[in-house]
Amino acid sequence: MSLFKQLCVAICVLMLVSFAGSVVVNVESSREQQVNQLRAHAQDAATALGLSLGSHLDDPAMMELMVSSIFDSGYFESIRVIGADEKALVERSGANLGEGAPQWFVNLVDLAPAQGDAIVSDGWNQAARVEVISHPYFAIAKLWQNAYATFLWLALISLVCIVLGVLLLKRQLRPLEYMVEQSNAIARREFLSAPNLPRTPEFRRVVNAMNQMVEKLKALFDEEASRSEKLHAEAYQDSLTGLANRRYFDLDLQARLTGEERASSGVLFLLRVNDLIGLNQRIGGQRTDQLLKAVAEQLQHVSQGRYLLARNRGGEFALLAAGIDRQEAEQLAEKLGTGLLSLQQTGASDCHPVAHIGITTFAAGATSSELYSALDAALAEATSQTRTHWAFVEHRQKAAVSDEHNDWHRLLDSALEQGRFLQYVQPVVSAADPTQVLHNKVLARLLDEQGETIAAGRFLPWLERFGWTARLDLVMLDALLAQLPDHEGKVALSLSGITVRDPQALQQIYERLRLNPDVSGRLILELDEGQLPGAIELEAMTRKLRSLGVELGLQHFGGRFSMIGNLAKLGLAYLKVDGSFIRGIDQEGDKRLFIEAMQRAANSIDLPLIAERVETRGEWEVLQVMGVSGVQGRLFSEPAAWA
């Protein structure tokens, strides 16, 4: 029972005891008063009658008249005039008038009739004796009226006091409710401070101490996040332009070429500034650096945050555009060429052209050396051209199924309509004890017309190109909800960024979850770090999922490490570190330093960190030492059909 309820019960009990005590004391006091009045009434009547009868002892009719007049004028049970021989000279008694109150009250007060006695004298001799017994009807009726009025008044006062006491108590305990909210927020990795301190000195001190603790935790987290971000920038960011460096670009490219789940296809650009050494000599190092920054800005303007940009070395820049075809790549090259031309016109460079651009395609299964060779060939061709300063060299790959647009369109459309997507799972296990499964990650596999399975990396780029990723998310969610009752433990399912940014598709997700309350506490939805919606939309989505009993996790994390400071208030289930940062971590010290810093930042807000694509024992042992919560990869289990 909460403190508020306990205090409310205590107030009610105290008011009840006070109320009952007041009623009992009032009734008892009134009872004593009525008993005394009954005695006085009986004795006064007996005395008056005794004095009046002294001169009429010889007149029975007069005695009868006088006794009747006294009897009829008050509430008497009986009046008797007894002679010297103990015989009744006159006797008058009446019918029972009733009690004048409920029987339970009559039994409770137990008010008996009162008796009065007086002597009738004849000169100096006692001639008779008068006995008067008062009927308690009137006294009981008055006592009941008094008790009833007192009961109603005290009940009203008690009720008002209880209501006011509860309202006052609720107002005074409001700081405790906020402290509970603060504690729950800390458990969700949120940091809340009470804006207004309470007036009560005790609560004021407690709330102030709570605020100081929250601010201290927030400062520690910000410090760890800042340190981790600095290490990330040193290891994977170009200091001059702020773009990614060659190392990070190669990590991302390798993940797209080899990872089954992250594999994709698209186009690679390699831009090389013309005559960089000569520019340094002619215009100086400072102006050359300004030119490189301007080229980076042109690349950012053209990509609009959709593509990965990097500065490889010197005057060489790379752009990775996943999910686009040759026609879109050529349009992008034309737009980039126009932007570079403006740099020459403004005098940023004295070379024409400012840079040459080589373009090639990439797909899962290719090697980075093959792609860079194709890019070098494209650059050589671009250098020899005079009309355009970019060239496209096609890089083709062997594939199990046709890569033709129409074939993929037909295959994927029929698969979505017929539900020919299989659910594979790969367990995510504890880093300390691989036998303990934290949850199972659900993976999509396409069943083609020949009955062969195709990994997600092969068909996801085409789904994105056709705008069908939301359809796949709904198909996979429906299949998972159908199978979930037959399995135990938690499961995780990825959602695409297109689904999250589509209000209609997101509402369909919510509706399915609402109609399946069994998923509460068992389902985790995952978002890709590179496909997150805006901060406001992401926070609203987290709250909505939490109300449905569904958690939210972040996968492929590491590229946008600067956003970790904004994750504290989301209450995420975990962070999954992208496998590109895990590969070879036992052999590369700077990767280890980066993941250690990330682990400290996540640990400061009690956010579990999970490593993706753990494939060697050395990687696992390093992650164990770091204290990473969970691991996922082929070292522990291959993806298998969810039977």
C-alpha positions as CSV (number, residue, x, y, z in Angstrom):
1,M,0.0,0.0,0.0
2,S,1.3,3.4,-1.0
3,L,2.2,6.0,1.6
4,F,-0.6,8.2,0.4
5,K,-3.2,5.4,0.9
6,Q,-1.7,4.6,4.3
7,L,-2.0,8.2,5.5
8,C,-5.5,8.4,4.1
9,V,-6.5,5.3,6.0
10,A,-4.9,6.7,9.1
11,I,-6.9,10.0,8.7
12,C,-10.1,8.0,8.3
13,V,-9.5,5.8,11.3
14,L,-8.6,8.8,13.5
15,M,-11.7,10.7,12.4
16,L,-13.8,7.5,12.9
17,V,-12.5,7.1,16.5
18,S,-12.9,10.8,17.2
19,F,-16.4,10.7,15.8
20,A,-17.5,7.6,17.7
21,G,-16.0,8.9,20.9
22,S,-17.8,12.2,20.6
23,V,-21.1,10.5,19.9
24,V,-20.7,8.1,22.9
25,V,-19.6,10.9,25.3
26,N,-22.5,13.2,24.1
27,V,-25.1,10.4,24.5
28,E,-23.8,9.3,27.9
29,S,-23.8,12.9,29.2
30,S,-27.3,13.5,27.9
31,R,-28.4,10.2,29.5
32,E,-27.2,11.2,32.9
33,Q,-29.0,14.5,32.5
34,Q,-32.2,12.8,31.5
35,V,-32.0,10.3,34.4
36,N,-31.7,13.2,36.9
37,Q,-34.6,15.0,35.3
38,L,-36.8,11.9,35.5
39,R,-36.0,11.5,39.2
40,A,-36.7,15.2,39.9
41,H,-39.9,15.0,37.9
42,A,-41.1,12.0,39.8
43,Q,-40.1,13.4,43.2
44,D,-41.6,16.8,42.6
45,A,-44.9,15.3,41.5
46,A,-44.9,13.0,44.6
47,T,-44.1,15.9,47.0
48,A,-46.7,18.2,45.5
49,L,-49.4,15.5,45.6
50,G,-48.4,14.6,49.2
51,L,-48.9,18.2,50.4
52,S,-52.1,18.6,48.5
53,L,-53.8,15.4,49.8
54,G,-53.2,16.2,53.5
55,S,-56.5,18.1,53.9
56,H,-58.6,15.8,51.7
57,L,-58.0,12.4,53.2
58,D,-61.7,12.1,54.1
59,D,-62.9,12.9,50.6
60,P,-62.0,10.0,48.3
61,A,-63.6,11.8,45.3
62,M,-61.3,14.8,45.8
63,M,-58.3,12.6,46.2
64,E,-59.2,10.7,43.0
65,L,-59.6,14.1,41.2
66,M,-56.3,15.4,42.4
67,V,-54.3,12.2,41.5
68,S,-56.0,12.2,38.0
69,S,-55.1,15.8,37.4
70,I,-51.4,15.2,38.3
71,F,-51.3,12.0,36.2
72,D,-52.8,13.6,33.1
73,S,-50.5,16.6,33.2
74,G,-47.2,14.6,32.8
75,Y,-45.5,11.4,31.6
76,F,-46.2,9.0,34.5
77,E,-46.3,5.3,34.5
78,S,-48.3,5.1,37.7
79,I,-49.3,7.1,40.8
80,R,-50.4,5.4,43.9
81,V,-51.7,6.7,47.3
82,I,-51.2,4.0,49.9
83,G,-52.9,4.1,53.3
84,A,-51.4,3.4,56.7
85,D,-52.6,-0.2,56.4
86,E,-50.6,-0.5,53.1
87,K,-53.8,-0.6,51.1
88,A,-54.1,1.5,47.9
89,L,-56.5,4.4,48.5
90,V,-56.1,5.8,45.0
91,E,-54.2,4.2,42.1
92,R,-53.8,5.5,38.6
93,S,-51.7,3.9,35.8
94,G,-51.7,4.4,32.1
95,A,-51.0,2.5,28.9
96,N,-47.5,2.1,27.6
97,L,-46.6,5.1,25.5
98,G,-43.8,3.4,23.6
99,E,-40.1,4.3,23.7
100,G,-40.0,7.2,21.3
101,A,-36.8,5.8,19.7
102,P,-35.6,2.7,17.8
103,Q,-35.5,-0.4,20.0
104,W,-31.7,-0.8,19.6
105,F,-31.2,2.7,20.9
106,V,-33.6,2.0,23.8
107,N,-31.6,-1.2,24.7
108,L,-28.3,0.7,24.3
109,V,-29.1,3.6,26.6
110,D,-31.1,1.4,29.1
111,L,-33.0,4.3,30.7
112,A,-35.2,2.9,33.5
113,P,-38.3,4.6,35.0
114,A,-37.6,6.9,38.0
115,Q,-39.6,6.7,41.3
116,G,-40.5,9.4,43.8
117,D,-42.0,9.0,47.3
118,A,-43.8,11.5,49.6
119,I,-45.7,11.2,53.0
120,V,-49.2,12.5,53.4
121,S,-49.6,13.9,57.0
122,D,-52.7,14.3,59.1
123,G,-51.5,16.7,61.7
124,W,-48.5,15.1,63.3
125,N,-49.4,11.7,62.1
126,Q,-48.5,9.9,58.8
127,A,-51.8,9.1,57.2
128,A,-50.7,7.8,53.8
129,R,-47.9,7.5,51.4
130,V,-47.6,8.7,47.7
131,E,-45.6,6.7,45.1
132,V,-45.0,8.3,41.7
133,I,-43.2,6.5,38.9
134,S,-42.2,8.6,35.8
135,H,-42.4,7.1,32.4
136,P,-39.0,7.4,30.4
137,Y,-40.8,7.9,27.1
138,F,-40.2,11.6,26.9
139,A,-36.6,11.3,28.1
140,I,-35.8,8.6,25.6
141,A,-37.3,10.6,22.8
142,K,-35.3,13.7,23.7
143,L,-32.2,11.6,24.1
144,W,-32.7,10.0,20.6
145,Q,-33.3,13.4,19.0
146,N,-30.2,14.8,20.6
147,A,-28.1,11.8,19.7
148,Y,-29.4,11.8,16.1
149,A,-28.7,15.5,15.5
150,T,-25.2,15.1,17.1
151,F,-24.5,12.1,14.8
152,L,-25.5,14.0,11.7
153,W,-23.5,17.0,12.6
154,L,-20.3,15.1,13.5
155,A,-20.6,12.9,10.4
156,L,-20.8,16.0,8.2
157,I,-17.8,17.6,10.0
158,S,-15.8,14.3,9.8
159,L,-16.6,14.0,6.1
160,V,-15.5,17.5,5.4
161,C,-12.3,17.1,7.4
162,I,-11.5,13.8,5.6
163,V,-12.0,15.4,2.2
164,L,-9.9,18.5,3.1
165,G,-7.3,16.3,4.8
166,V,-7.0,14.1,1.7
167,L,-6.7,17.1,-0.6
168,L,-4.1,18.7,1.6
169,L,-2.2,15.4,1.9
170,K,-2.2,15.0,-1.8
171,R,-0.9,18.5,-2.3
172,Q,1.8,18.0,0.4
173,L,2.8,14.6,-1.0
174,R,3.1,15.8,-4.6
175,P,6.9,16.1,-4.3
176,L,7.0,12.4,-3.4
177,E,5.1,11.5,-6.6
178,Y,7.5,13.5,-8.6
179,M,10.5,11.8,-6.9
180,V,8.9,8.5,-7.9
181,E,8.6,9.7,-11.5
182,Q,12.3,10.8,-11.3
183,S,13.3,7.3,-10.1
184,N,11.3,5.7,-12.8
185,A,12.8,8.1,-15.4
186,I,16.3,7.2,-14.2
187,A,15.4,3.5,-14.7
188,R,14.4,4.4,-18.3
189,R,17.6,6.4,-18.8
190,E,15.9,9.8,-18.5
191,F,17.1,12.7,-16.3
192,L,14.3,14.8,-14.8
193,S,14.7,17.7,-12.3
194,A,11.9,19.1,-10.2
195,P,11.5,22.7,-11.4
196,N,9.8,24.0,-8.2
197,L,10.9,23.1,-4.7
198,P,8.2,22.3,-2.2
199,R,7.6,24.7,0.8
200,T,7.7,21.9,3.4
201,P,11.3,22.0,4.8
202,E,11.7,18.2,4.9
203,F,10.4,17.6,1.4
204,R,12.4,20.6,0.2
205,R,15.6,19.0,1.4
206,V,14.7,15.6,-0.1
207,V,13.7,17.0,-3.5
208,N,16.8,19.2,-3.6
209,A,19.0,16.2,-2.9
210,M,17.2,14.2,-5.6
211,N,17.7,17.0,-8.1
212,Q,21.4,17.1,-7.2
213,M,21.7,13.4,-7.8
214,V,20.0,13.6,-11.1
215,E,22.2,16.5,-12.3
216,K,25.3,14.5,-11.1
217,L,24.2,11.5,-13.1
218,K,23.5,13.6,-16.1
219,A,26.9,15.3,-15.8
220,L,28.6,11.9,-15.6
221,F,26.8,10.6,-18.6
222,D,27.5,13.8,-20.6
223,E,31.2,13.5,-19.6
224,E,31.4,9.9,-20.8
225,A,29.4,10.7,-24.0
226,S,31.8,13.6,-24.7
227,R,34.8,11.5,-24.1
228,S,33.5,8.7,-26.4
229,E,32.5,11.2,-29.0
230,K,36.1,12.6,-29.0
231,L,37.6,9.1,-29.4
232,H,35.1,8.4,-32.2
233,A,36.1,11.7,-34.0
234,E,39.8,10.9,-33.6
235,A,39.4,7.4,-35.0
236,Y,36.8,7.8,-37.7
237,Q,36.5,11.5,-38.6
238,D,38.6,13.8,-40.8
239,S,39.7,16.8,-38.7
240,L,39.8,19.3,-41.6
241,T,36.4,18.7,-43.3
242,G,34.4,17.0,-40.5
243,L,33.5,14.1,-42.9
244,A,34.2,10.5,-42.2
245,N,37.8,9.3,-42.9
246,R,39.0,6.5,-45.1
247,R,38.9,4.0,-42.3
248,Y,35.3,4.6,-41.4
249,F,34.3,4.6,-45.1
250,D,36.0,1.2,-45.6
251,L,34.3,-0.3,-42.5
252,D,30.9,0.7,-43.8
253,L,31.6,-0.4,-47.3
254,Q,32.9,-3.8,-46.1
255,A,29.7,-4.2,-44.0
256,R,27.6,-3.6,-47.1
257,L,29.6,-6.0,-49.2
258,T,29.8,-9.0,-46.8
259,G,27.1,-8.7,-44.1
260,E,24.0,-10.7,-45.0
261,E,21.7,-8.3,-43.2
262,R,23.4,-5.0,-44.0
263,A,24.4,-5.9,-47.5
264,S,23.2,-3.6,-50.2
265,S,23.8,-2.4,-53.7
266,G,24.3,1.1,-55.1
267,V,26.9,3.4,-56.5
268,L,30.3,4.6,-55.4
269,F,31.8,8.0,-56.3
270,L,35.5,8.9,-56.0
271,L,36.3,12.6,-56.4
272,R,39.9,13.7,-56.8
273,V,40.8,17.4,-56.6
274,N,42.8,18.4,-59.7
275,D,46.5,19.2,-59.1
276,L,46.4,19.4,-55.3
277,I,50.3,19.7,-55.1
278,G,50.3,22.5,-57.5
279,L,47.5,24.3,-55.7
280,N,49.5,24.2,-52.5
281,Q,52.4,25.8,-54.2
282,R,50.5,28.4,-56.1
283,I,47.8,29.6,-53.7
284,G,49.2,28.4,-50.4
285,G,48.2,25.7,-47.8
286,Q,45.6,27.8,-46.1
287,R,43.6,28.6,-49.3
288,T,44.0,24.9,-50.4
289,D,42.5,23.8,-47.1
290,Q,39.6,26.3,-47.7
291,L,39.1,24.7,-51.1
292,L,38.9,21.2,-49.6
293,K,36.3,22.4,-47.1
294,A,34.3,24.0,-49.9
295,V,34.4,20.7,-51.8
296,A,33.2,18.8,-48.7
297,E,30.4,21.4,-48.4
298,Q,29.4,20.8,-52.0
299,L,29.3,17.0,-51.4
300,Q,27.1,17.5,-48.3
301,H,24.8,19.8,-50.2
302,V,24.4,17.2,-53.0
303,S,23.9,14.2,-50.7
304,Q,21.5,16.1,-48.3
305,G,22.4,13.6,-45.5
306,R,21.2,10.5,-47.5
307,Y,24.6,9.2,-48.4
308,L,27.9,8.4,-46.7
309,L,30.7,10.9,-47.3
310,A,34.3,10.6,-46.5
311,R,37.7,12.2,-47.2
312,N,40.1,9.4,-48.1
313,R,43.3,11.3,-48.2
314,G,44.7,14.6,-49.5
315,G,42.2,15.8,-52.2
316,E,40.4,12.6,-52.6
317,F,36.7,12.2,-51.4
318,A,34.4,9.2,-51.5
319,L,30.6,9.0,-51.6
320,L,28.6,5.8,-51.1
321,A,25.0,6.0,-52.3
322,A,23.1,2.9,-51.5
323,G,19.9,2.0,-53.3
324,I,20.3,4.2,-56.4
325,D,20.8,3.1,-60.0
326,R,23.1,4.4,-62.9
327,Q,20.6,7.0,-64.1
328,E,20.3,8.5,-60.6
329,A,24.0,8.4,-60.2
330,E,24.6,10.3,-63.5
331,Q,22.1,13.0,-62.3
332,L,24.0,13.2,-59.0
333,A,27.3,13.6,-60.9
334,E,25.9,16.4,-63.1
335,K,24.6,18.3,-60.0
336,L,28.0,17.8,-58.3
337,G,29.8,19.0,-61.4
338,T,27.8,22.2,-61.4
339,G,28.6,22.9,-57.8
340,L,32.3,22.4,-58.4
341,L,32.2,24.7,-61.3
342,S,31.0,27.5,-59.0
343,L,34.2,27.0,-56.9
344,Q,36.3,27.8,-60.0
345,Q,34.2,30.8,-60.9
346,T,34.6,32.3,-57.4
347,G,38.3,31.8,-57.5
348,A,38.6,29.1,-54.9
349,S,40.7,27.1,-57.4
350,D,42.7,28.1,-60.5
351,C,42.3,24.7,-62.1
352,H,39.8,23.6,-64.7
353,P,38.1,21.4,-63.8
354,V,38.3,21.7,-60.0
355,A,38.1,17.9,-59.7
356,H,37.4,14.7,-61.6
357,I,34.8,12.1,-60.6
358,G,34.9,8.4,-61.1
359,I,31.7,6.3,-60.6
360,T,31.0,2.6,-60.3
361,T,28.3,0.3,-59.0
362,F,28.7,-2.1,-56.0
363,A,26.8,-5.1,-54.8
364,A,27.0,-7.7,-52.1
365,G,29.8,-10.2,-52.9
366,A,32.2,-7.7,-54.4
367,T,35.6,-6.9,-52.8
368,S,36.8,-3.4,-52.0
369,S,39.9,-3.8,-54.0
370,E,37.9,-4.6,-57.1
371,L,35.7,-1.5,-56.6
372,Y,38.6,0.8,-56.0
373,S,40.2,-0.6,-59.2
374,A,37.0,0.2,-61.1
375,L,37.0,3.7,-59.6
376,D,40.6,4.3,-60.6
377,A,39.7,3.3,-64.1
378,A,36.7,5.6,-64.1
379,L,38.9,8.5,-62.9
380,A,41.5,7.8,-65.6
381,E,38.7,7.9,-68.2
382,A,37.3,11.1,-66.6
383,T,40.7,12.8,-66.8
384,S,40.9,12.1,-70.5
385,Q,37.6,13.7,-71.3
386,T,37.1,17.3,-72.2
387,R,33.3,17.8,-72.2
388,T,32.3,16.1,-69.0
389,H,34.7,15.6,-66.0
390,W,33.1,12.4,-64.7
391,A,33.1,8.8,-66.0
392,F,31.1,5.7,-65.2
393,V,32.7,2.3,-65.2
394,E,30.2,-0.6,-64.7
395,H,31.1,-3.2,-62.1
396,R,29.1,-6.4,-62.6
397,Q,28.7,-9.2,-60.2
398,K,27.5,-12.8,-60.6
399,A,24.2,-13.4,-58.8
400,A,22.0,-16.3,-58.0
401,V,19.0,-14.6,-59.4
402,S,18.6,-12.0,-62.1
403,D,19.4,-8.5,-61.1
404,E,17.1,-7.1,-63.8
405,H,14.6,-4.5,-62.6
406,N,11.6,-6.3,-64.0
407,D,12.5,-9.7,-62.6
408,W,13.0,-8.3,-59.1
409,H,9.8,-6.3,-59.3
410,R,7.8,-9.4,-60.2
411,L,9.5,-11.6,-57.7
412,L,9.2,-9.3,-54.7
413,D,5.6,-8.3,-55.5
414,S,4.4,-11.9,-55.7
415,A,6.4,-12.8,-52.6
416,L,4.8,-10.0,-50.6
417,E,1.3,-10.9,-51.9
418,Q,1.8,-14.6,-51.1
419,G,3.8,-14.2,-47.9
420,R,6.8,-16.1,-49.2
421,F,9.1,-14.5,-46.7
422,L,10.6,-16.9,-44.1
423,Q,11.4,-16.1,-40.5
424,Y,15.0,-17.0,-39.5
425,V,16.2,-16.3,-36.0
426,Q,19.7,-15.7,-34.6
427,P,20.0,-15.7,-30.8
428,V,21.5,-12.8,-28.9
429,V,23.3,-14.3,-25.9
430,S,24.9,-13.0,-22.8
431,A,28.6,-12.1,-23.3
432,A,29.5,-13.6,-19.9
433,D,27.4,-16.8,-20.4
434,P,26.6,-17.7,-24.0
435,T,24.2,-20.4,-22.9
436,Q,21.9,-17.6,-21.6
437,V,19.7,-16.3,-24.5
438,L,18.7,-12.6,-24.0
439,H,16.4,-12.6,-27.0
440,N,16.1,-13.9,-30.6
441,K,16.6,-11.6,-33.5
442,V,14.1,-12.3,-36.3
443,L,15.6,-12.1,-39.8
444,A,13.9,-12.1,-43.2
445,R,14.6,-14.5,-45.9
446,L,13.0,-14.5,-49.4
447,L,11.8,-17.8,-50.8
448,D,12.1,-17.5,-54.6
449,E,10.1,-19.4,-57.2
450,Q,12.6,-22.3,-57.3
451,G,12.3,-22.7,-53.5
452,E,15.8,-21.2,-52.7
453,T,16.3,-18.8,-49.9
454,I,17.8,-15.3,-50.6
455,A,19.4,-13.3,-47.8
456,A,18.0,-9.9,-46.9
457,G,21.1,-8.1,-48.2
458,R,20.1,-9.2,-51.7
459,F,16.5,-8.0,-51.8
460,L,16.3,-5.1,-49.4
461,P,17.9,-2.6,-51.7
462,W,15.3,-3.5,-54.4
463,L,12.5,-3.2,-51.8
464,E,13.8,0.3,-50.9
465,R,14.0,1.2,-54.6
466,F,10.4,0.1,-55.1
467,G,9.2,1.7,-51.9
468,W,7.9,-1.6,-50.5
469,T,9.9,-1.8,-47.2
470,A,6.8,-0.9,-45.2
471,R,4.9,-3.8,-46.9
472,L,7.7,-6.2,-45.8
473,D,7.6,-4.8,-42.2
474,L,3.9,-5.5,-41.9
475,V,4.2,-9.0,-43.5
476,M,7.0,-9.9,-41.1
477,L,5.1,-8.5,-38.1
478,D,2.0,-10.5,-39.0
479,A,4.0,-13.7,-39.3
480,L,5.8,-13.0,-36.0
481,L,2.6,-12.4,-34.1
482,A,1.1,-15.6,-35.5
483,Q,4.1,-17.6,-34.3
484,L,4.9,-15.9,-31.0
485,P,2.5,-17.8,-28.8
486,D,4.3,-21.1,-29.8
487,H,7.7,-19.8,-28.6
488,E,9.1,-18.6,-25.3
489,G,11.4,-15.7,-24.5
490,K,11.8,-12.3,-26.1
491,V,12.1,-11.6,-29.8
492,A,13.4,-8.6,-31.7
493,L,12.2,-7.4,-35.1
494,S,13.7,-4.6,-37.3
495,L,11.6,-1.8,-38.7
496,S,12.7,0.3,-41.7
497,G,13.0,4.0,-41.5
498,I,10.4,4.4,-44.3
499,T,7.8,2.6,-42.1
500,V,8.7,4.8,-39.1
501,R,8.3,8.0,-41.1
502,D,5.0,6.9,-42.6
503,P,2.2,7.8,-40.2
504,Q,-0.3,5.4,-41.9
505,A,2.1,2.4,-41.8
506,L,3.1,3.2,-38.2
507,Q,-0.5,3.4,-37.2
508,Q,-1.0,-0.1,-38.7
509,I,1.9,-1.3,-36.6
510,Y,0.3,0.1,-33.4
511,E,-3.1,-1.4,-34.3
512,R,-1.6,-4.9,-34.7
513,L,0.2,-4.6,-31.4
514,R,-2.9,-3.4,-29.6
515,L,-4.9,-6.3,-30.9
516,N,-2.2,-8.7,-29.7
517,P,-1.7,-8.0,-26.0
518,D,0.3,-11.2,-25.6
519,V,3.3,-9.4,-27.1
520,S,3.5,-7.2,-24.0
521,G,6.9,-7.7,-22.4
522,R,8.1,-10.1,-25.2
523,L,8.6,-8.0,-28.3
524,I,11.4,-5.5,-29.1
525,L,11.3,-3.4,-32.2
526,E,14.6,-2.3,-33.6
527,L,15.5,0.8,-35.6
528,D,18.6,1.3,-37.7
529,E,20.8,4.2,-36.5
530,G,20.9,5.6,-40.0
531,Q,17.2,5.6,-40.5
532,L,15.9,7.3,-37.3
533,P,13.1,9.9,-37.4
534,G,13.3,13.3,-35.8
535,A,13.9,13.6,-32.0
536,I,10.2,14.5,-31.3
537,E,8.8,11.7,-33.5
538,L,11.2,9.2,-32.0
539,E,10.3,10.2,-28.4
540,A,6.5,10.0,-29.2
541,M,7.0,6.6,-30.8
542,T,8.9,5.3,-27.8
543,R,6.1,6.4,-25.4
544,K,3.4,4.8,-27.6
545,L,5.3,1.5,-27.8
546,R,5.9,1.5,-24.1
547,S,2.2,2.0,-23.5
548,L,1.6,-1.2,-25.6
549,G,4.2,-3.1,-23.6
550,V,6.7,-3.1,-26.5
551,E,10.4,-2.0,-26.1
552,L,12.5,-0.2,-28.6
553,G,16.1,-0.9,-29.4
554,L,18.7,0.7,-31.7
555,Q,20.8,-1.4,-34.0
556,H,23.9,-0.8,-36.2
557,F,25.0,2.0,-33.8
558,G,28.3,3.8,-33.9
559,G,28.3,6.0,-37.0
560,R,26.3,8.8,-35.4
561,F,27.8,8.7,-32.0
562,S,27.1,12.3,-31.3
563,M,23.5,11.5,-30.8
564,I,24.2,9.3,-27.8
565,G,23.5,12.3,-25.5
566,N,19.9,12.4,-26.8
567,L,19.3,8.7,-26.1
568,A,19.1,9.0,-22.3
569,K,15.5,10.2,-22.3
570,L,14.2,7.6,-24.7
571,G,14.4,4.6,-22.4
572,L,15.8,2.2,-25.0
573,A,16.0,-1.5,-24.4
574,Y,19.6,-1.7,-25.6
575,L,22.2,-0.4,-28.1
576,K,23.6,-2.8,-30.7
577,V,27.0,-1.8,-31.9
578,D,27.6,-2.2,-35.6
579,G,29.7,-5.2,-36.5
580,S,32.1,-3.0,-38.5
581,F,33.4,-1.6,-35.1
582,I,33.6,-5.2,-33.7
583,R,35.6,-6.9,-36.4
584,G,39.2,-7.3,-35.4
585,I,38.7,-5.4,-32.1
586,D,41.2,-7.8,-30.5
587,Q,43.9,-6.6,-32.9
588,E,43.1,-2.9,-33.3
589,G,43.6,-0.9,-30.1
590,D,41.7,2.3,-31.2
591,K,38.6,0.2,-31.9
592,R,38.9,-1.1,-28.4
593,L,39.3,2.3,-26.9
594,F,36.2,3.5,-28.8
595,I,34.0,0.6,-27.7
596,E,35.2,1.0,-24.1
597,A,34.2,4.6,-24.1
598,M,30.9,3.7,-25.6
599,Q,30.4,1.1,-22.9
600,R,31.2,3.6,-20.1
601,A,28.7,6.1,-21.6
602,A,26.0,3.4,-21.9
603,N,26.7,1.9,-18.5
604,S,26.3,5.3,-16.8
605,I,22.6,5.3,-17.8
606,D,22.2,1.6,-17.3
607,L,21.8,1.0,-21.1
608,P,22.8,-2.5,-22.2
609,L,25.3,-2.7,-25.0
610,I,25.2,-5.6,-27.5
611,A,27.9,-6.3,-30.0
612,E,26.8,-7.4,-33.5
613,R,28.6,-9.8,-35.9
614,V,31.0,-11.4,-33.4
615,E,32.8,-14.0,-35.4
616,T,36.1,-14.9,-33.6
617,R,36.9,-16.0,-30.1
618,G,39.4,-13.2,-29.7
619,E,36.7,-10.6,-30.4
620,W,34.4,-12.3,-27.8
621,E,37.1,-12.4,-25.1
622,V,37.8,-8.7,-25.5
623,L,34.1,-7.9,-25.3
624,Q,33.8,-10.0,-22.2
625,V,36.6,-8.0,-20.5
626,M,34.9,-4.7,-21.5
627,G,31.7,-5.8,-19.7
628,V,29.5,-5.7,-22.8
629,S,26.0,-7.2,-22.0
630,G,25.3,-9.3,-25.0
631,V,26.8,-10.6,-28.2
632,Q,25.3,-11.7,-31.5
633,G,27.2,-13.5,-34.4
634,R,28.1,-16.6,-36.2
635,L,30.6,-17.5,-33.4
636,F,27.6,-18.5,-31.3
637,S,24.9,-19.5,-33.8
638,E,24.1,-19.3,-37.5
639,P,20.7,-17.9,-38.4
640,A,18.2,-20.7,-38.6
641,A,14.6,-21.1,-39.6
642,W,12.1,-20.3,-36.8
643,A,10.3,-23.6,-36.6
